[in-house]
Amino acid sequence: MSDIAEQVGELIKQTRKEKGLTQKELGEKIGVSESMINKYESGKQNPTIATLSKIIEALGVRLKISVEKR
């Protein structure tokens, strides 16, 4: 997977742990399996925008995207 998938996954994992949730609990909140949360967090699978929106809502955070020229 891409660096961006790994970065998004790491942010999901970090925030989930800060909120005291297990992968199973987060999955239940957004309607996906624990194994899918694991795939998102490891960067093996990209969440759709709709799923990412559910994750953000479930974790009680805001998404801020920054795009920079190389």
N, C-alpha and C positions, 0 to 999 in steps of 0.2 A: 504494500500500500504506500501511498504518498506520505511525505513528511507532514502534510496538512492533516491527514487522517490520524496520524500518530499524535500530533499536537492536540487536536480536538479530543481524541480519546484520553489523553493524559489529563486534560482539563476536566473532562467528565469524571474520571476516576478520583482526582484530587478533591473536587467539589463534593462528590458523593460521600467520600470518606469524612470530609469536614462536617457534613450534615448528619453523620452517624448512620447512614443507610448501607445496607448490603446490596449486592448486585440484584439479588432476588427481590428485595423490597422496591428498588427503583424500577425494575422490570414490571412488577405488579402495578405500580403507580401509572406507568405509561402504556401498559398492555403488550409488552414483549417478554420473551423468555430471559431467564438469567444468563443463558449461554449467548444470547444476542447482545446483552449489555457487555459481557466479556469481550465479544468481538469488536464492539464499538471502542471499548477502553484500550484494547490492544492494537487498534488501528487496522485490524484485519477486515473490517466492514465499515463503510461510511453510512451514518444515519441519514435518512432523507431529511429535507428541510422540515417537513411536518413532524417527523420523529424528534429532530433536534429541538424544535419548538416545545414539544411535550416534555423533553428532558429538562430544558431550561425552566419551564413552569414548575415541574415536580421538584426541582432543586431550589427554586425560589431565587434565581439569579437573573441577570440581564446579559444579553449577548452584545458585545461590541466588536465590530470587525474593522480592521485597519488594513488598507491596501497601500503598499508603497512601491514606487518604481525601483527597479534593480539597477 
